[in-house]
Amino acid sequence: MKYYLPLIAVASVALLSACNKNDEPEVVGGPADPMAAELANAAPVELPPSVKANKQFRCKDNSLIFVDFMTDDKTANLRTEKGGSPTKLVAAEAGRPYTADGFEVSGQGDAVTITVPGKGAQACHV
């Protein structure tokens, strides 16, 4: 056993010394990218906004509304049930009410006014 360890070490050093030590990168020829010009002239990509704040509001009629406010201050997702599917609300500009399909959320703080189809506008708070 004592004689095998030095032999294994010598063999591994010999194998590693056979590696290519050339520092220059290997260039492999290939076809040119057909979309290179289009990609170079493409408009920058805008990432979708992320969630800025998740709020759960209790409204005047004792219902719960769940709103996710996004970082762009122009988009919010509203859910009428905790695990329900969201309704995307969009504001014309930052600070304006978020609206879509009869839904409306006015404000971003802890007290907002929410309009849900069939219920009308009501005050809601965190």
N, CA and C of each residue as an Amber inpcrd file, in Angstrom:
protein
   378
   0.8290000  -1.1910000   0.0000000   0.0000000   0.0000000   0.0000000
   0.8740000   1.2550000   0.0000000   2.0010000   1.2040000   0.7140000
   2.8720000   2.3640000   0.8040000   3.4900000   2.7090000  -0.5420000
   3.6940000   1.7230000  -1.3880000   4.3460000   1.9550000  -2.6680000
   3.3710000   2.4720000  -3.7290000   2.0830000   2.2110000  -3.5470000
   1.0990000   2.6260000  -4.5580000   0.8060000   4.1290000  -4.5310000
   0.8140000   4.7350000  -3.3570000   0.4850000   6.1480000  -3.2560000
   1.4560000   7.0310000  -4.0320000   2.7820000   6.8470000  -3.8920000
   3.6930000   7.6770000  -4.6890000   3.5560000   7.4220000  -6.1890000
   3.2650000   6.1800000  -6.5710000   3.1070000   5.8730000  -7.9880000
   1.8570000   6.5530000  -8.5540000   0.7730000   6.5690000  -7.7840000
  -0.4540000   7.2310000  -8.2200000  -0.2250000   8.7360000  -8.3530000
   0.5080000   9.3190000  -7.3930000   0.7880000  10.7520000  -7.4480000
   1.6420000  11.0890000  -8.6670000   2.6480000  10.2890000  -8.9720000
   3.5160000  10.5300000 -10.1290000   2.7080000  10.3820000 -11.4230000
   1.8370000   9.3920000 -11.4860000   1.0250000   9.1750000 -12.6910000
   0.0630000  10.3500000 -12.9220000  -0.5580000  10.8710000 -11.8460000
  -1.4940000  11.9800000 -12.0090000  -0.7670000  13.2500000 -12.4450000
   0.4290000  13.4950000 -11.9370000   1.2140000  14.6570000 -12.3540000
   1.6080000  14.5180000 -13.8190000   1.9390000  13.3310000 -14.2290000
   2.3210000  13.1080000 -15.6240000   1.1280000  13.3550000 -16.5540000
  -0.0560000  12.9170000 -16.1360000  -1.2520000  13.1310000 -16.9510000
  -1.6020000  14.6210000 -17.0400000  -1.4850000  15.3370000 -15.9320000
  -1.8100000  16.7620000 -15.9330000  -0.7980000  17.5770000 -16.7370000
   0.4230000  17.1210000 -16.7940000   1.4260000  17.8690000 -17.5490000
   1.1870000  17.7560000 -19.0490000   0.3860000  16.8040000 -19.4700000
   0.0930000  16.6430000 -20.8900000  -1.0130000  17.5860000 -21.3570000
  -1.6420000  18.3410000 -20.4410000  -2.7110000  19.2700000 -20.8140000
  -2.1650000  20.4070000 -21.6680000  -3.0040000  20.9480000 -22.5120000
  -2.6330000  22.0640000 -23.3710000  -2.5330000  23.3280000 -22.5280000
  -1.3920000  23.9840000 -22.5330000  -1.1800000  25.1790000 -21.7330000
  -1.2030000  26.4380000 -22.5920000  -1.8040000  26.3780000 -23.7530000
  -1.8790000  27.5220000 -24.6570000  -2.8860000  28.5220000 -24.0860000
  -2.4790000  29.7790000 -23.8920000  -3.3460000  30.7930000 -23.3040000
  -4.2900000  31.4440000 -24.3070000  -4.0400000  31.2710000 -25.5850000
  -4.8940000  31.8960000 -26.5750000  -6.1800000  31.0920000 -26.7280000
  -7.3110000  31.8000000 -26.8470000  -8.5740000  31.0730000 -27.0130000
  -8.6340000  30.3870000 -28.3700000  -9.3010000  29.3010000 -28.3950000
  -9.4490000  28.5510000 -29.6330000 -10.6370000  29.1210000 -30.3970000
 -10.4210000  29.5250000 -31.6250000 -11.4670000  30.1140000 -32.4460000
 -11.9820000  29.0410000 -33.3900000 -13.2850000  28.8390000 -33.3120000
 -13.8950000  27.8410000 -34.1660000 -14.7330000  28.5740000 -35.1980000
 -14.4710000  28.3380000 -36.4480000 -15.2140000  28.9960000 -37.5070000
 -16.6290000  28.4540000 -37.5930000 -17.5540000  29.3050000 -37.9620000
 -18.9400000  28.8920000 -38.0890000 -19.7020000  29.9200000 -38.8870000
 -20.9580000  29.6380000 -39.1400000 -21.7390000  30.6030000 -39.9160000
 -21.9870000  31.8730000 -39.1090000 -22.0990000  32.9780000 -39.8170000
 -22.3710000  34.2600000 -39.1620000 -23.8070000  34.2680000 -38.6370000
 -24.0540000  35.0180000 -37.5860000 -25.3870000  35.1230000 -37.0030000
 -26.2840000  35.8980000 -37.9600000 -27.3750000  35.2970000 -38.4680000
 -28.2240000  36.0080000 -39.4220000 -29.0120000  37.1590000 -38.7930000
 -29.1530000  37.1710000 -37.4870000 -29.9120000  38.2300000 -36.8260000
 -29.0170000  39.2380000 -36.1150000 -27.7200000  39.2130000 -36.3610000
 -26.7890000  40.0960000 -35.6640000 -27.1420000  41.5670000 -35.8600000
 -27.4720000  41.9730000 -37.0670000 -27.7930000  43.3750000 -37.3420000
 -29.1020000  43.7670000 -36.6560000 -30.1050000  42.8840000 -36.6960000
 -31.3880000  43.1750000 -36.0550000 -31.2400000  43.3060000 -34.5380000
 -30.4570000  42.4160000 -33.9520000 -30.2540000  42.4640000 -32.5040000
 -29.4740000  43.7010000 -32.0800000 -28.5260000  44.1160000 -32.8940000
 -27.7480000  45.3030000 -32.5630000 -28.6050000  46.5640000 -32.6120000
 -29.6130000  46.5970000 -33.4860000 -30.4690000  47.7760000 -33.6380000
 -31.7840000  47.6670000 -32.8660000 -31.9790000  46.5970000 -32.1220000
 -33.2350000  46.3930000 -31.3950000 -33.3550000  47.3720000 -30.2260000
 -34.5930000  47.6930000 -29.8990000 -34.8520000  48.5830000 -28.7610000
 -34.5100000  47.8530000 -27.4630000 -34.1440000  48.5910000 -26.4260000
 -33.8270000  47.9280000 -25.1660000 -35.0660000  47.2450000 -24.5910000
 -34.8450000  46.1470000 -23.9140000 -35.9290000  45.3630000 -23.3330000
 -36.3070000  45.9440000 -21.9800000 -37.5990000  46.1290000 -21.7600000
 -38.0800000  46.6360000 -20.4730000 -38.6530000  45.4690000 -19.6730000
 -38.1240000  45.2550000 -18.4990000 -38.5990000  44.1760000 -17.6510000
 -39.9620000  44.5140000 -17.0670000 -40.7910000  43.5070000 -16.8220000
 -42.0790000  43.7870000 -16.1910000 -41.8700000  44.2620000 -14.7580000
 -42.8010000  45.0450000 -14.2430000 -42.6210000  45.5450000 -12.8810000
 -42.7470000  44.4290000 -11.8560000 -42.0500000  44.5890000 -10.7400000
 -42.1600000  43.6230000  -9.6530000 -43.1120000  44.1730000  -8.5920000
 -43.4520000  43.3340000  -7.6370000 -44.4050000  43.7220000  -6.6020000
 -43.7270000  44.6640000  -5.6130000 -44.3170000  45.8180000  -5.4140000
 -43.8100000  46.8250000  -4.4790000 -44.4070000  46.6080000  -3.0850000
 -45.7230000  46.3120000  -3.0400000 -46.3980000  46.1080000  -1.7580000
 -47.6090000  45.2080000  -1.9460000 -47.7970000  44.2810000  -1.0250000
 -48.9980000  43.4400000  -0.9740000 -49.8620000  43.9800000   0.1550000
 -51.0860000  44.3100000  -0.1530000 -51.9750000  44.8580000   0.8830000
 -53.2790000  44.0800000   0.9100000 -53.7710000  43.8700000   2.1080000
 -55.0690000  43.2430000   2.3180000 -55.9700000  44.3030000   2.9370000
 -57.0370000  44.6660000   2.2360000 -57.9200000  45.7280000   2.6850000
 -59.2360000  45.1490000   3.2030000 -59.7270000  45.7140000   4.2940000
 -61.0600000  45.4180000   4.8130000 -61.9390000  46.5900000   4.3970000
 -63.0040000  46.2960000   3.6620000 -63.8650000  47.3490000   3.1400000
 -65.0560000  47.5910000   4.0510000 -65.8020000  48.6470000   3.7510000
 -66.9280000  49.0810000   4.5800000 -68.0010000  48.0000000   4.7080000
 -68.1940000  47.1780000   3.6580000 -69.1870000  46.1030000   3.7240000
 -68.6240000  44.8270000   4.3550000 -67.4520000  44.9200000   4.9890000
 -66.7700000  43.8340000   5.6980000 -66.1660000  42.7800000   4.7640000
 -66.0070000  43.1010000   3.4860000 -65.3600000  42.1780000   2.5550000
 -63.8570000  42.4360000   2.5440000 -63.1020000  41.4370000   2.1040000
 -61.6490000  41.5650000   1.9800000 -61.2790000  41.7020000   0.5140000
 -60.3800000  42.6140000   0.2340000 -59.8370000  42.8190000  -1.1160000
 -58.3210000  42.7680000  -0.9970000 -57.6820000  42.0280000  -1.8980000
 -56.2330000  41.8640000  -1.8910000 -55.6600000  42.5930000  -3.0950000
 -54.7270000  43.5190000  -2.8570000 -54.1460000  44.3250000  -3.9350000
 -52.6250000  44.2400000  -3.8640000 -52.0150000  43.9530000  -5.0050000
 -50.5570000  43.9620000  -5.1590000 -50.1990000  45.2000000  -5.9700000
 -49.5150000  46.1440000  -5.3610000 -49.0700000  47.3520000  -6.0590000
 -47.6950000  47.0780000  -6.6510000 -47.4860000  47.4740000  -7.9060000
 -46.2420000  47.2010000  -8.6150000 -45.2930000  48.3950000  -8.5510000
 -44.0240000  48.1450000  -8.8550000 -42.9770000  49.1660000  -8.7350000
 -43.0790000  50.2730000  -9.7730000 -43.7820000  50.0560000 -10.8550000
 -43.8940000  51.1180000 -11.8620000 -44.9270000  52.1740000 -11.4800000
 -45.6570000  51.9810000 -10.3830000 -46.6920000  52.8940000  -9.8830000
 -47.8070000  53.1370000 -10.8980000 -47.9260000  52.2580000 -11.9010000
 -48.9940000  52.3580000 -12.8930000 -49.7910000  51.0660000 -12.9950000
 -49.3760000  50.0350000 -12.2650000 -50.0070000  48.7270000 -12.3700000
 -50.2980000  48.1770000 -10.9770000 -51.4560000  47.5070000 -10.8610000
 -51.8270000  46.8300000  -9.6220000 -52.6170000  45.5790000  -9.9820000
 -52.5030000  44.5350000  -9.1750000 -53.2880000  43.3210000  -9.3430000
 -54.2710000  43.2350000  -8.1980000 -55.5590000  43.0740000  -8.5050000
 -56.6120000  43.0170000  -7.4960000 -57.2190000  41.6190000  -7.4840000
 -57.4070000  41.0690000  -6.2780000 -58.0760000  39.7840000  -6.1010000
 -59.1840000  39.9520000  -5.0750000 -60.3460000  39.3680000  -5.3420000
 -61.4600000  39.4380000  -4.3940000 -61.4420000  38.2550000  -3.4290000
 -60.6110000  37.2510000  -3.7110000 -60.4050000  36.1070000  -2.8240000
 -58.9110000  35.9140000  -2.6540000 -58.5060000  35.3710000  -1.4990000
 -57.0740000  35.2360000  -1.2130000 -56.3360000  34.4270000  -2.2730000
 -56.8700000  33.3140000  -2.7020000 -56.2080000  32.4900000  -3.7120000
 -56.7950000  32.6830000  -5.0960000 -57.6250000  33.7080000  -5.2830000
 -58.2980000  33.9320000  -6.5590000 -57.3700000  34.4370000  -7.6360000
 -57.8860000  34.4440000  -8.8540000 -57.0800000  34.9360000  -9.9690000
 -57.0850000  36.4670000  -9.9540000 -55.9410000  37.0780000 -10.2490000
 -55.8410000  38.5350000 -10.1810000 -56.4410000  39.2230000 -11.4080000
 -56.9270000  40.4200000 -11.1920000 -57.3710000  41.3100000 -12.2610000
 -56.3380000  42.4170000 -12.3580000 -55.7480000  42.5810000 -13.5380000
 -54.7100000  43.5930000 -13.7250000 -55.3630000  44.9530000 -13.9130000
 -55.0090000  45.8900000 -13.0400000 -55.5050000  47.2590000 -13.1160000
 -54.3610000  48.1620000 -13.5630000 -54.6690000  49.1270000 -14.4240000
 -53.6350000  50.0070000 -14.9640000 -54.0710000  51.4550000 -14.7670000
 -53.1210000  52.3040000 -14.3770000 -53.3580000  53.7410000 -14.2450000
 -52.7880000  54.4500000 -15.4690000 -53.4440000  55.5230000 -15.8760000
 -52.9600000  56.2890000 -17.0270000 -51.5790000  56.8660000 -16.7590000
 -51.3480000  57.3150000 -15.5310000 -50.0410000  57.8160000 -15.1100000
 -49.9340000  57.6010000 -13.6080000 -48.7280000  57.6890000 -13.0910000
 -48.5010000  57.4680000 -11.6610000 -49.3320000  58.4540000 -10.8370000
 -49.9970000  57.9450000  -9.7970000 -50.8070000  58.7790000  -8.9320000
 -52.2780000  58.8130000  -9.3180000 -52.6190000  58.3200000 -10.4980000
 -54.0020000  58.2800000 -10.9540000 -54.6440000  56.9590000 -10.5170000
 -55.9770000  56.8480000 -10.5010000 -56.6390000  55.5950000 -10.1080000
 -56.3170000  54.4440000 -11.0670000 -56.2110000  53.2530000 -10.5150000
 -56.0130000  52.0290000 -11.2940000 -57.3910000  51.5510000 -11.7320000
 -57.5690000  51.2180000 -13.0130000 -58.8800000  50.8030000 -13.5070000
 -58.7580000  49.6430000 -14.4860000 -59.8440000  48.8320000 -14.5640000
 -59.9890000  47.7820000 -15.5730000 -61.2930000  47.0360000 -15.3260000
 -62.0720000  46.8240000 -16.3680000 -63.2720000  45.9740000 -16.3450000
 -64.2250000  46.2850000 -15.1920000 -64.4610000  47.5340000 -14.8940000
 -65.3870000  47.9010000 -13.8170000 -64.7480000  47.9630000 -12.4410000
 -63.4930000  47.5630000 -12.3050000 -62.7550000  47.6550000 -11.0420000
 -62.0170000  48.9850000 -11.0190000 -61.8600000  49.5540000  -9.8390000
 -61.0760000  50.7750000  -9.6860000 -60.5050000  50.8270000  -8.2770000
 -59.2460000  51.2080000  -8.1740000 -58.5820000  51.4330000  -6.8890000
 -58.0140000  52.8410000  -6.9270000 -58.4530000  53.6830000  -5.9900000
 -57.9530000  55.0540000  -5.8880000 -57.0850000  55.1500000  -4.6480000
 -55.8370000  55.5050000  -4.8200000 -54.9030000  55.6400000  -3.7100000
 -53.9630000  54.4480000  -3.6130000 -52.8830000  54.6120000  -2.8080000
 -51.9050000  53.5430000  -2.6330000 -51.5560000  53.3010000  -1.1680000
 -52.0480000  54.1120000  -0.2790000 -51.6640000  53.9940000   1.1260000
 -52.4570000  52.9250000   1.8590000 -52.6550000  53.1550000   3.1640000
 -53.3820000  52.1990000   3.9870000 -54.8890000  52.4110000   3.9290000
 -55.3490000  53.5090000   3.3520000 -56.7720000  53.7720000   3.1780000
 -57.0190000  54.1310000   1.7150000 -57.8160000  53.3220000   1.0270000
 -58.0900000  53.5310000  -0.3880000 -59.5940000  53.4400000  -0.6400000
 -59.9910000  53.8170000  -1.8090000 -61.3740000  53.6410000  -2.2550000
 -61.3570000  52.6100000  -3.3710000 -62.1490000  51.5480000  -3.1990000
 -62.1600000  50.4500000  -4.1650000 -63.5630000  50.3060000  -4.7350000
 -63.6360000  50.2080000  -6.0500000 -64.8940000  49.9520000  -6.7460000
 -64.8230000  48.5580000  -7.3500000 -65.8050000  47.7230000  -7.0020000
 -65.9110000  46.3690000  -7.5360000 -67.2340000  46.2980000  -8.2930000
 -67.2810000  45.6810000  -9.4730000 -68.5330000  45.6050000 -10.2180000
 -69.6640000  45.0000000  -9.3650000 -70.8060000  45.6690000  -9.3730000
 -71.9530000  45.2000000  -8.6190000 -72.0110000  45.7040000  -7.1920000
 -70.9480000  46.2980000  -6.6810000 -70.9280000  46.7840000  -5.3060000
 -70.7960000  48.2970000  -5.2080000 -70.2430000  48.9250000  -6.1980000
 -70.0240000  50.3700000  -6.1310000 -68.7620000  50.6920000  -5.3570000
 -68.4880000  51.9850000  -5.2200000 -67.2760000  52.4570000  -4.5370000
 -67.4720000  52.3730000  -3.0280000 -66.4040000  51.9570000  -2.3380000
 -66.4560000  51.9200000  -0.8750000 -65.0670000  52.1550000  -0.2970000
 -65.0450000  52.7090000   0.8870000 -63.7810000  52.9830000   1.5690000
 -63.2370000  51.6810000   2.1440000 -61.9470000  51.4910000   2.0080000
 -61.2880000  50.2830000   2.5050000 -60.0060000  50.6980000   3.2160000
 -59.6230000  49.9170000   4.2170000 -58.3950000  50.2130000   4.9550000
 -57.6680000  48.9310000   5.3030000 -56.4020000  49.0800000   5.6310000
 -55.5650000  47.9310000   5.9790000 -55.9280000  47.4290000   7.3460000
